[in-house]
Amino acid sequence: MGSGARAHGADIPVVVTVDLEPDGPGHLVSSRSTWNGIEATRRWVDQIRARIEGASGRTFRVSWLVRCDPQVEEIFGSPSHLIDVAPDLYAEAAERGDAIGLHIHGWRRVEGEGWVDDYGDDAWFEECIDRSFAAYADAFGRPCRIVSFGNRFMGPAAIARLAHHGVAVDVTGEPGNGPVADGDWPHVRGLIPDYRRMPRRPHPLAPGVIELPMTAGRKRKGLRPKAHLSRMRRHGLRERLDHPVQLGGRDLPGVAFGEVMADSLRHQDRPYLSFAVRSDGILDPVQHPRLVGHLDELLALPEAGRFAFVTPTEALSALGAA
């Protein structure tokens, strides 16, 4: 267990990214789809911002990741539709120092199947990436530097396109999650990679591109030798036993969210937290109370006085990984 940053009482970067999505699952998106979740999430963020800034005097920043991929263009007529319908959101974000990046899916229409989030065709997903970056640059007049991919997909060709476009930080990785075989998820194509052995710290994906992984919770090994031997036989000596964590996700059995976060912080050499939420999650009657309750638990931790809610690039700088 490391102690360098903790021993000096350094700030703990906390990153919150919001994936701006139409309301409802991607494969059911249509021209009648609404964007109510975005405005609801914006109000929720404003409440959090006022609460944290009022109590701590610290600036609160969040990162808005907008979709500009081909599905958005096909359904709504323009890849920048989400930017065009909420210009004040992005103007206000810029004034506050929030980050604005891209959240990229591979949705395409497939005859007989409807919408499919296709990561199995490298050429198609590279096109999704390129078109998203072009739309972002046209809308904002600058290149995009922060990205996440849908359905936690990552692959060599996609990483190469991020490097090509000059991305500084990717926030896709979700440690603790195992692989998902092609076809195992409805409406998704391609292999979703194994993140169980992903480093729990910032690390390079390609020259100039840094991965800032999401926060994971450590599994408790317990005192059961047979269970340990069984895991080693299945996964090898290097298996990471962490649980994936979502700010609006289910609690781990018998363990409070705040306890999981405190344990995660204790076992990081350079402590930080990173969470992603979907904009339509705030409308979900199950996810909404989890978001509120988990945030309350987070802010009740003894370490909360050191939390600095920052953008991904600011987090990398604070962690010495920029």
PyMOL commands that set and color helices and strands:
alter all, ss='L'
color gray80, all
select helices_A, chain A and resi 4-7+26-28+36-56+70-76+81-84+87-96+122-140+150-152+156-164+225-235+257-266+279-283+287-299+302-306+312-318
alter helices_A, ss='H'
color red, helices_A
select strands_A, chain A and resi 12-20+63-66+99-104+107-110+114-118+146-149+169-170+188-189+203-206+209-211+216-217+243-244+273-278+307-309
alter strands_A, ss='S'
color yellow, strands_A
deselect
rebuild
show_as cartoon
